Amino acid sequence: MIKEIVQFVNTLPEETFSRNLQLKEGLYIFLDIQEEKGVPVLKNVDADGKLNEEDYGVFTKQTEMNPFFQECLNIQINTLPISPAKIFNPNKKIYGVSCSPFVLAFTKKNFAKYHKDILIKELTDQYFKKAEKYCKTDTQKKMFLLFRNYLTQNIYELVNDLQPYQEAKDSYTVYLILKNISADDLTETHREYLKENIFNKDEYNQEFNEQVFGISDSLSGFNDKKRFLKHQTSSFKYNYRIKEDEAEKIWKFFKLQQNKQIPNPCPIFIDEKELNKELVSLHQDGKVLSYSELIKTLLKKYNKESLQNFYLIFFQGIKGSRIADIDFVPQFKYKIEKNLKLYELFPIGGNFKSLQIFNIFQLEDIVFNKIFNGNLINKTKNGLWLKYFDEIEPKPKYHFTDVLFNLMLQYRKAIYDYIYKANHQSITCNMFDQMMQTSILEDIRTDEDFKRRYSIKEKLNIWFSLYNFFNQNKNRENMASRIPQLLEKMKQVANEDNVSFSNDPAEFAFGAGQVVYFLLTKSASSNKTYAMLEPFLQKTKASQLQETIGKTIAIYKHEIKISKGRFEKLASEVLTYETDVNMKDYIRYFLAGCFAHNVIYESKEQKENKE
């Protein structure tokens, strides 16, 4: 995988690493320092000794980029610390924004809280002492000495006497930049810094064939002082050592990730340079806002039916280089081969009557995201926020309860493997049943004033429409056709003489649902909710369910006048049916009976009016 990341970085044009980067808010000051009579002197000042206005500028989020700030951005990129642990000023961390012999950067808040003597001491004893070692040529050394000697004598007065500094916010960054330094000297010294600090610790390095091999700081952290973060059972202390140039490429790769210059998740195609360049270009140009759009665009542009042979990396967060998941995907199929149609078995305003799922990301959005009430994927103005590996917490306000929270923790990795890696063995029918049933029952439990009606019916439609989709043994019934058959049988039992349930517990469970829901609508309670179904859903034996239904009928018998004949016939069949099945195994039929058109009412319109 390291090899593939290095190859991926090598394929990218150099401008890739600076595109769409945002300059830090702050004050940028260029200093033209020259030597006169052995003393460093600031030359870009006016007759009053004030810095020329064209040599400094304040950048904010509202500031438009121009050549001056573009140069500042290039300098910012080529003076970045590898990490907070690899800065030049590790004690008080005053000068922790830059790592360069020719640039000194700090935040105003951090600079202002220290006395002048401390500022100078930290500058001379740490920052410049560390920076000097990366100057290799005579020119670099000479320019460095001018920069160092001037700032160690004048930095405090220089900064505090500048009006823009006095007006700057405490959070702003201040960049002091040697004006007459060449871009080559700036990048070369930064490369020397990277070479020395790109590995985790010098003591882990080894030299072989005149090349240094070590542990990449981007990939490995050593928690020697954090007992509970250490690997206690590993048979080896160090993981794979890599060369300096490889470590630098890996660092650049993770900087792309931290700067949001590559998508998340990010595919890295093996031996497909054009695809790799194209996916980064599409992302950076803002032409695609989600991974699904990226895949669709690549397939269309390169006339492919599927994508093959790539590593898929999912990053967690934007700070550091934490990889939440990485795997090789031999073949990713975007389109769903089966004719996957959603049926509106339970009316929801016709929204499912012509709805089909054609690709894997529609399945993710329309099916899996609905299970968790929209909390697996959030749609934002910048694209999709995928929560497959994020730290999450229950949010009852958004119908994401403790139950759904635990359900998502249990199944989100399997869903991710199914959608993004084409691992279609990761989800089985039983898993799908548990997700759908748990989610529906939780909607019922937390319902207020029938507000979860649409969500429950929508999930029932999804569950029964896809009842066989995740099937690996081909031995399940077709619920999409079974529900209309059961509904027709209920009509016959309710409206015709001498028609009874057959020896099929599914008919009993469905009929029980019809009767229970009819009784629920007769409740005189001012706070009607679907949670009133819970006493019936908790029964495991048919006799227990029948007993509870009988008691409920006794409570509401004075309300049961309209459609009395149909109710009596159907209720009689339900109350006299004999079976020893576990009702938990037939709960889907009971739910279907509750939320399907109720045959006890004369018509669908009458039922809706009654409700």
C-alpha positions in Angstrom: 0.0 0.0 0.0 2.9 2.4 0.7 4.1 1.7 -2.8 0.7 2.7 -4.2 0.5 5.9 -2.2 4.0 6.9 -3.4 3.1 6.2 -7.0 -0.2 8.1 -6.6 1.7 11.2 -5.3 4.2 10.9 -8.2 1.5 11.0 -10.8 0.1 14.3 -9.5 1.2 17.7 -11.0 3.1 19.9 -8.6 0.3 22.5 -8.6 -2.0 19.9 -7.1 -0.5 20.4 -3.7 -1.3 24.1 -3.6 -4.7 24.3 -5.4 -7.6 25.5 -3.3 -5.5 26.0 -0.2 -6.6 28.9 2.0 -4.1 31.4 3.3 -4.1 31.7 7.1 -5.8 34.8 8.4 -3.1 37.2 9.5 -0.5 39.8 8.8 2.2 39.1 6.2 5.4 41.2 6.3 8.3 41.1 3.9 11.6 42.3 5.2 14.4 43.6 2.9 17.4 43.1 5.1 20.9 44.1 3.9 24.2 44.4 5.6 25.8 47.9 6.1 29.1 48.2 7.9 28.7 44.8 9.3 25.2 45.5 10.7 21.9 44.1 9.3 19.7 47.0 8.2 16.0 47.1 7.1 15.9 48.8 3.7 12.3 48.7 2.6 11.3 51.7 4.9 10.4 55.2 4.1 12.2 58.4 5.4 10.4 58.1 8.7 11.6 54.5 9.2 8.2 53.0 8.6 7.8 49.8 6.5 6.7 50.4 2.9 3.0 49.7 2.5 3.5 47.4 -0.5 5.5 45.0 1.6 2.9 44.0 4.1 -0.8 43.1 4.0 -3.6 41.7 6.2 -5.5 38.7 4.9 -9.0 37.7 6.1 -11.6 35.4 4.9 -13.2 38.2 2.9 -9.9 39.2 1.2 -9.5 38.4 -2.5 -6.4 36.6 -3.6 -3.8 38.7 -5.5 -0.2 38.2 -6.5 1.0 39.4 -3.1 -1.1 36.9 -1.2 -0.4 34.2 -3.7 3.3 34.5 -3.0 2.5 34.4 0.7 0.5 31.2 0.2 3.5 29.6 -1.6 5.7 30.5 1.3 3.2 29.1 3.8 3.2 25.8 2.0 7.0 25.6 1.9 7.5 26.4 5.5 5.0 24.2 7.2 6.0 22.1 10.3 5.7 18.3 9.8 3.7 18.1 13.0 3.4 20.1 16.3 6.0 17.8 17.8 8.6 18.8 15.1 8.7 22.6 15.4 11.8 24.6 16.1 10.5 26.1 19.3 9.2 23.2 21.4 9.5 24.7 24.9 7.0 27.6 25.0 5.9 27.0 21.4 5.9 30.7 20.6 7.1 30.3 17.0 5.3 27.1 16.1 3.7 28.1 12.8 6.8 27.9 10.5 9.9 25.8 10.1 12.3 27.8 7.9 15.6 29.7 8.2 14.0 32.6 6.3 10.5 32.8 7.7 9.3 33.3 11.2 5.6 32.9 12.0 3.5 33.0 15.1 0.1 33.9 16.4 -0.4 37.3 17.9 -2.0 35.9 21.0 1.0 33.6 21.6 3.5 36.3 21.0 1.8 39.0 23.0 1.6 37.1 26.3 5.4 36.9 26.8 7.9 39.5 27.9 10.5 40.8 25.3 13.3 39.0 27.0 11.6 35.6 26.8 10.6 36.2 23.2 14.3 36.9 22.2 15.6 34.0 24.3 13.3 31.5 22.7 14.1 32.9 19.3 17.9 32.7 19.7 18.2 29.6 21.8 15.7 27.4 20.0 14.2 28.6 16.7 17.2 30.1 14.9 19.6 27.6 16.5 17.5 24.8 15.0 16.9 26.6 11.7 20.6 27.2 10.9 21.4 23.5 10.4 19.2 23.4 7.3 21.2 26.0 5.4 23.6 24.1 3.2 25.0 26.7 0.7 27.1 29.8 1.5 24.3 32.0 0.1 21.7 30.4 2.3 24.0 30.8 5.4 24.7 34.4 4.6 21.0 35.3 4.1 20.1 33.4 7.3 22.5 35.3 9.4 21.1 38.6 8.2 17.6 37.5 9.0 18.5 36.1 12.4 20.7 39.0 13.5 18.2 41.6 12.5 15.2 39.9 14.2 17.0 39.0 17.4 17.7 42.8 17.8 14.5 44.3 16.4 11.6 41.9 16.4 9.7 43.3 19.4 9.8 46.9 18.2 9.3 45.9 14.5 6.1 44.2 15.3 4.6 46.4 18.0 5.3 49.6 16.1 3.3 48.4 13.1 -0.3 49.7 13.0 -1.8 46.7 11.3 -0.4 44.5 14.1 -1.9 46.6 16.8 -5.3 46.3 15.0 -5.0 42.6 14.3 -7.1 40.0 16.1 -5.4 37.9 18.7 -6.1 34.8 16.6 -4.2 36.2 13.5 -0.9 34.7 12.4 2.0 37.0 11.8 4.5 36.0 9.1 7.9 37.7 9.0 9.5 36.8 5.6 12.9 37.6 4.2 12.1 39.5 1.0 15.1 38.8 -1.1 15.3 35.0 -0.6 14.8 32.9 -3.7 12.1 30.3 -4.1 14.7 27.6 -4.6 16.5 28.4 -1.3 13.2 28.4 0.5 12.1 25.0 -0.9 15.6 23.4 -0.5 15.9 24.3 3.1 12.4 23.1 3.8 13.2 19.8 2.0 16.3 19.5 4.3 14.0 19.9 7.3 11.6 17.3 5.9 14.4 14.8 5.3 15.6 15.0 8.9 12.1 15.1 10.5 10.0 12.9 8.3 10.8 9.9 10.4 9.4 9.3 13.8 12.6 9.0 15.8 16.2 9.0 14.8 16.9 5.9 17.0 14.6 3.8 14.8 16.5 4.7 11.6 18.9 2.4 9.8 21.2 3.1 6.8 21.5 0.7 3.9 23.2 1.2 0.6 23.7 4.9 1.5 20.0 5.4 2.1 18.3 6.0 5.4 15.3 3.9 6.2 13.0 4.7 9.1 9.5 4.7 10.5 7.2 7.2 8.8 5.9 9.9 11.2 2.7 10.1 9.1 1.9 6.4 9.6 3.2 5.5 13.0 3.1 7.0 16.5 4.9 5.6 19.5 3.0 5.9 22.7 5.8 5.1 25.1 4.5 7.4 27.8 0.8 6.4 27.3 0.5 2.9 28.9 -3.0 2.1 27.7 -2.2 3.2 24.1 0.7 0.8 23.7 0.4 -2.5 21.9 1.0 -4.9 24.7 0.9 -8.2 22.7 2.7 -7.3 19.5 5.6 -9.6 18.6 7.5 -6.7 17.1 8.2 -3.1 18.1 8.6 -1.4 14.7 6.5 -1.7 11.6 7.7 -1.4 8.1 10.7 0.9 7.5 10.7 3.1 4.4 13.1 5.4 2.5 13.4 9.1 3.0 11.8 10.1 -0.3 9.0 7.6 0.2 8.3 9.1 3.7 8.2 12.6 2.2 5.7 11.5 -0.5 3.5 9.9 2.2 3.6 13.1 4.2 2.5 15.0 1.1 -0.3 12.6 0.6 -1.7 13.1 4.1 -1.3 16.9 3.7 -3.6 16.6 0.7 -6.1 14.7 3.0 -5.8 17.3 5.8 -6.3 20.1 3.4 -9.4 18.4 1.9 -7.7 18.3 -1.5 -8.6 14.6 -2.1 -12.0 12.9 -1.6 -12.9 10.9 1.5 -13.0 8.0 0.9 -10.2 8.1 -1.6 -9.6 5.4 -4.2 -6.0 4.8 -5.4 -6.0 2.9 -8.7 -3.2 0.6 -9.4 -1.5 1.3 -12.7 -4.2 3.8 -13.7 -2.3 7.2 -13.7 -5.0 9.0 -15.6 -7.8 7.9 -13.3 -5.8 9.0 -10.3 -5.1 12.4 -11.7 -8.7 12.8 -12.9 -10.2 12.0 -9.5 -8.1 14.6 -7.8 -8.8 17.1 -10.5 -12.5 16.6 -10.3 -12.5 16.9 -6.5 -10.3 20.1 -6.5 -12.2 21.7 -9.3 -15.4 21.3 -7.3 -17.1 19.5 -10.1 -18.2 16.7 -7.8 -19.4 17.1 -4.2 -19.5 13.5 -3.1 -17.8 10.2 -3.6 -20.9 8.8 -5.4 -20.7 11.7 -8.0 -17.0 11.1 -8.4 -17.5 7.4 -9.2 -20.3 8.2 -11.6 -18.3 10.8 -13.4 -15.2 8.6 -13.8 -17.3 5.7 -15.2 -19.0 8.0 -17.7 -15.9 9.7 -18.8 -13.8 6.6 -19.3 -16.7 4.5 -20.6 -16.4 1.8 -18.0 -19.0 -0.6 -16.6 -17.1 -0.9 -13.3 -13.9 0.2 -11.6 -11.2 -2.4 -10.8 -8.1 -2.9 -8.8 -7.9 0.0 -6.4 -7.2 0.6 -2.7 -10.0 2.5 -0.9 -8.9 4.6 2.0 -11.3 6.2 4.5 -9.9 8.9 6.7 -11.3 9.8 10.1 -11.2 13.5 10.8 -8.9 16.1 9.1 -6.3 16.5 11.8 -3.3 14.1 11.6 -3.3 11.2 9.3 -5.6 8.7 10.9 -6.8 6.0 8.5 -10.1 4.5 9.7 -10.3 1.8 7.0 -8.2 0.7 4.1 -8.9 -2.3 1.8 -8.2 -3.5 -1.7 -11.2 -3.6 -4.0 -10.8 -5.9 -6.9 -14.0 -4.8 -8.6 -16.6 -2.2 -7.8 -19.9 -2.3 -9.5 -21.8 1.0 -9.6 -25.0 -0.3 -11.2 -27.3 -2.9 -9.5 -28.0 -5.7 -11.9 -31.3 -6.8 -10.5 -34.4 -4.8 -11.4 -34.8 -3.4 -7.9 -38.2 -1.8 -7.6 -39.8 -0.4 -4.5 -43.5 -1.2 -4.0 -46.0 1.0 -2.2 -47.7 -1.8 -0.3 -48.6 0.7 2.5 -49.8 4.0 1.0 -47.5 7.0 1.4 -48.9 9.4 -1.1 -47.6 7.6 -4.2 -43.9 8.3 -3.5 -42.9 4.7 -4.2 -45.2 3.9 -7.1 -42.6 4.5 -9.8 -39.4 4.4 -7.7 -36.6 2.1 -8.7 -33.0 1.7 -7.4 -30.5 1.6 -10.2 -27.1 2.0 -8.5 -25.4 1.2 -5.2 -25.5 4.8 -3.9 -29.2 5.0 -4.3 -29.4 1.9 -2.2 -27.3 3.6 0.4 -29.4 6.7 0.5 -32.9 5.4 0.0 -32.6 2.2 2.1 -29.8 2.2 4.6 -29.9 5.9 5.5 -33.6 5.6 6.1 -33.0 2.8 8.7 -31.2 5.3 10.9 -33.6 8.2 10.2 -31.0 10.0 8.1 -28.2 9.9 10.6 -25.8 7.6 8.6 -25.3 10.2 5.9 -25.9 13.9 6.2 -26.3 16.1 3.2 -24.3 19.4 3.5 -23.6 22.3 1.2 -20.1 20.7 0.7 -21.3 17.3 -0.2 -22.1 14.2 1.9 -21.0 13.6 5.5 -20.5 9.9 5.8 -20.6 8.7 9.4 -19.3 5.2 8.9 -16.3 5.7 11.2 -17.0 8.9 13.0 -17.6 9.1 16.8 -21.4 9.4 17.1 -23.8 9.9 19.9 -27.6 9.5 20.3 -29.7 12.5 19.2 -33.3 11.9 20.2 -34.3 15.3 18.8 -33.5 13.9 15.3 -35.1 10.5 16.0 -31.7 9.0 16.6 -32.3 7.2 19.9 -30.0 4.9 22.0 -31.5 1.9 20.1 -30.7 3.3 16.7 -27.3 4.5 17.9 -26.4 0.9 19.0 -27.9 -0.5 15.8 -25.8 1.8 13.7 -22.6 0.9 15.6 -23.4 -2.8 15.0 -24.0 -2.6 11.3 -22.5 0.5 9.8 -19.2 -1.2 8.9 -21.0 -4.0 7.1 -23.0 -1.5 5.2 -19.8 0.4 4.3 -18.2 -2.8 3.0 -21.3 -3.6 1.0 -21.7 -0.2 -0.7 -18.1 0.9 -1.1 -16.2 -2.3 -1.5 -18.8 -4.4 -3.4 -18.5 -7.0 -0.6 -22.0 -8.3 -1.1 -21.6 -11.1 1.4 -21.3 -8.6 4.3 -25.1 -8.2 4.7 -27.5 -11.1 4.9 -31.3 -11.3 4.9 -31.3 -11.9 8.7 -29.2 -8.8 9.2 -31.4 -6.7 7.0 -34.5 -8.1 8.8 -33.0 -7.1 12.2 -32.1 -3.6 11.0 -35.6 -2.9 9.5 -37.6 -4.5 12.3 -35.6 -2.8 15.1 -35.9 0.6 13.3 -39.6 0.2 12.8 -40.3 -0.8 16.4 -38.3 2.1 17.6 -40.4 4.5 15.6 -43.5 2.9 17.1 -42.0 3.1 20.6 -41.1 6.8 20.4 -44.1 8.0 18.4 -46.0 11.1 19.5 -49.5 11.8 18.1 -49.0 9.5 15.1 -46.1 11.7 13.8 -44.0 8.6 12.8 -46.8 7.3 10.5 -45.0 8.1 7.3 -41.6 6.8 8.5 -43.1 3.5 9.6 -44.9 2.9 6.4 -41.9 3.9 4.3 -39.7 1.4 6.2 -42.3 -1.3 5.8 -42.4 -0.7 2.1 -38.6 -0.9 1.9 -38.4 -4.0 4.1 -40.9 -6.0 2.1 -39.8 -4.7 -1.3 -36.3 -5.8 -0.6 -37.2 -8.8 1.4 -35.3 -11.1 -1.0 -32.6 -8.8 -2.3 -30.0 -9.7 0.3 -30.9 -13.4 0.1 -28.1 -15.9 -0.3 -30.1 -19.1 -0.1 -33.1 -18.2 -2.4 -35.7 -19.7 0.0 -37.6 -16.7 1.2 -41.2 -15.8 0.3 -42.0 -12.8 -1.8 -43.4 -10.3 0.7 -44.2 -7.8 -2.1 -46.9 -10.2 -3.4 -47.7 -11.8 -0.1 -49.1 -8.6 1.5 -51.7 -8.0 -1.2 -52.7 -11.7 -0.9 -53.2 -11.4 2.9 -55.1 -8.2 2.5 -57.5 -9.8 0.0 -58.0 -12.8 2.4 -58.9 -10.3 5.2 -61.5 -8.7 3.0 -63.0 -12.1 2.3 -63.1 -13.1 6.0 -64.6 -9.7 7.0 -67.2 -9.5 4.2 -68.2 -13.0 3.3 -69.9 -15.9 5.3 -68.1 -19.2 5.9 -64.6 -17.8 5.1 -62.0 -18.6 7.7 -58.2 -18.4 8.2 -56.3 -21.3 6.7 -53.7 -23.2 8.5 -51.3 -20.3 8.1 -50.2 -18.4 11.2 -49.3 -15.4 8.9 -53.0 -14.9 8.2 -53.7 -14.9 12.0 -50.9 -12.4 12.7 -52.0 -10.1 9.8 -55.6 -10.3 10.9 -54.6 -9.5 14.5 -52.8 -6.4 13.3 -56.0 -5.3 11.5 -58.1 -5.8 14.6 -55.6 -4.1 16.9 -55.2 -1.1 14.7 -59.0 -0.7 14.4 -59.2 -0.8 18.2 -56.4 1.8 18.5 -58.4 4.3 16.4 -61.3 3.9 18.9 -59.3 5.0 21.8 -60.7 8.1 23.6 -57.2 9.1 24.7 -56.3 12.7 23.8 -52.7 11.5 23.3 -52.9 8.8 20.8 -49.6 7.3 19.7 -48.3 4.2 17.9 -46.7 3.4 21.2 -50.1 2.0 22.2 -49.2 -1.0 20.1 -46.4 -2.1 22.4 -48.5 -4.3 24.7 -49.5 -6.3 21.7 -46.0 -6.4 20.2 -44.5 -7.8 23.4 -46.6 -11.0 23.4 -44.7 -14.2 22.4 -47.7 -16.6 22.4 -50.9 -16.4 20.3 -53.0 -17.0 23.4 -51.4 -14.0 25.2 -52.1 -11.8 22.2 -55.7 -13.0 22.0 -56.2 -12.3 25.7 -54.9 -8.8 25.4 -57.1 -8.2 22.3 -60.1 -9.5 24.1 -59.6 -7.1 27.1 -59.2 -4.2 24.7 -62.4 -5.1 22.9 -64.2 -5.0 26.3 -62.9 -1.5 26.9 -64.0 -0.1 23.6 -67.1 -2.2 22.9 -69.3 0.9 23.2 -67.4 2.5 20.4 -67.6 -0.4 18.0 -70.8 0.3 16.1 -69.9 1.3 12.6 -68.8 -1.7 10.5 -69.8 -3.9 13.4 -70.4 -6.9 11.2 -67.0 -6.8 9.5 -65.3 -6.3 12.9 -67.1 -9.2 14.5 -66.2 -11.6 11.7 -62.5 -10.7 11.6 -62.2 -10.4 15.4 -63.9 -13.8 15.9 -61.4 -15.4 13.6 -58.5 -13.8 15.4 -59.8 -14.7 18.9 -60.6 -18.4 18.1 -57.5 -19.2 16.0 -55.3 -21.9 17.5 -51.6 -22.0 17.0 -48.5 -22.5 19.1 -46.0 -20.5 17.0 -43.8 -17.9 18.6 -45.4 -14.5 17.7 -41.9 -12.9 17.5 -41.3 -14.9 14.3 -44.5 -13.4 12.8 -44.2 -9.8 14.0 -43.7 -8.6 10.4 -47.1 -9.9 9.5 -48.7 -8.3 12.6 -47.0 -4.9 11.6 -48.2 -5.3 8.1 -51.8 -5.9 9.3 -51.6 -2.8 11.5 -50.4 -0.4 8.8 -52.1 -1.8 5.6 -55.5 -0.5 4.5 -57.9 -1.6 7.2 -60.6 -3.8 5.8 -62.9 -3.3 8.7 -63.8 0.1 7.4 -66.1 0.2 4.4 -63.6 2.0 2.2 -60.1 3.5 2.3 -61.6 7.0 2.4 -63.8 6.1 5.4 -60.8 4.7 7.2 -58.8 7.9 6.7 -61.7 10.0 7.9 -62.0 7.9 11.0 -58.3 8.2 11.8 
